[in-house]
């Protein structure tokens, strides 16, 4: 088995998964993306890589489904970058920004799993202790702000 799943698109517009030896739908290709399965789509006759076109088709369907990710304004802005001297820089910026967002999302998920994976009472006790410390600090700061200067300890 190769590391990259090969999908062939036939002239009848059907997609054939060579690993599973069956025709698949665009929704199943989307599932491969969602499960981070590496794949490549090629035209069955020319062997041309058409993966980007298939991914764009999935995005088009998702965007048309009623809960779009991109606003019309965002799409207009993207279009303006095509052919612009900053196109490559914009592409790199988007790629790096998306990578950073995904890493932060993963870290947050891991932290939340860590919080809830142990004894829930331990979590609530720790949270309560942190809140008590916070309130004590606030109380002391308030007391210091209203205490007359002559009453403050010298040190």
N, C-alpha and C positions, 0 to 999 in steps of 0.2 A: 504494500500500500504506500503510495507517495504521500508526501507531507501536504500536498495541495490537491484538493478535490477538483476534478475536471468536469465541467458541464459544457455540453455542446448544444448550440442553438441551431435548429434545422430550419430549412426554408419555410416550412409550415408554421413557424414561430414557436414550436414546442421546444422545451428545454429538456435535455437528456442528461441525467446524472450517471456518469460512467462508473462511479464507485458502487452505486446501488443497482445499476443496470435497470433503470426505470425512468419514465418521464416524470418531471416534477413541475410544480407551479411556481409562479413568481413569489407567492406567499411562502413557499418552502425555501426558496433562495433567501428571502428575508430572514427566515428562521436560522439559516446557516450564519448569516451576519450577526444575528442576535446572540447566537451561541459561540461566536468568535471562531467559527470553522473556516480555515483558509480555503479559498476556492478561486478558480479562474474560469471564465466563460469564453468560449471560442466559437466563432462561426464554423459550422460543420464543413462547409465547402472550401473556404479560403484559409481556415485555421487562424484567422485574425482574432486577436484578443479584443473582446467586446465587453469585458467586465465593467468598465466605467459606464457604458451605455445601459447595461442592466441595472446597475446601482442607481443611476439617474432615473430610470423607469420606476424603481421602487420608491425613491424619494418623491417622484411625481404623484404616484398613487397615494402615498402617505399625506402629502400636502393637499391633495384633493379630497381627502376623507373627512374633512370637517374639523380637524384639530391640528392646524398647520403649525410647524415649528418656525417658519420664516414669515415675516410680514411682507406685504407688497413693497414697502419702503426698503426693507433689507434686501429684497431681491433686486430692486432697482439699483441700489448701491453696489451690489455684487456685479451686476451687468456693466456698470461704469468702469470697473477695473479691467475688463477684458481689453487687451491691446494697449493698456496704459503702461507707462514705464515702471510703475510700482506694482504691476501684477504679481511678479515673483515674490516681492517682499510681502504683499498682502496674503498670498498663499501660505508663505512660511509663518506669518503672524497667526493666521487662522489655525494652522496645524499645531503650532506651539500652544496657543491659547486653549484649544480643545484638549490637547494632551494634559495640560495643567489642570483643567476643569475635571477631567476624568480621574486624575490622581487624587485631587482633593475630595472628590465624591467617594472614591474607594477608601481613603483614610477616614472620612466621617463614618462611613458604613462600618468599617472595622472597629472604630472607637465605640459606636453604638452597640455593636455585637458584644464587645468586651464589657460594657456596662451591664448589659442584660444577661450575659452568659453565666455569671456567678449567682450567688444568693441575693435575691432581690432586697432582702432586709439589709444586707451589707451596703448595697447601693444607697438605700434611703438613709441609713445611719451616716454614711460618709457625706451625703448631700446635706443632711441636717447639721452636721458638725461644721461644714463649710459655711452654711448660712448663719450659724451662730457666730462663727468667727467674723463674718462680714458685718453682722449687726453690732458686735462688740467694737469693731474698728470704727464703724459709723458713730456709735454712741460716744466713743472717746474723742473722735474728731469734733463732734458737736459740742461736747463738754468743754474741750479746749478752745473752741471758737467763742463760747459765751462766758467763760470764766474770766474775771477781771485780771489784768496784767499783774497786779500786786499780789493776787492769790496764787499765781502760777509758781510752781517750784523753780528755784534758780539752780541751774546746773550747767 
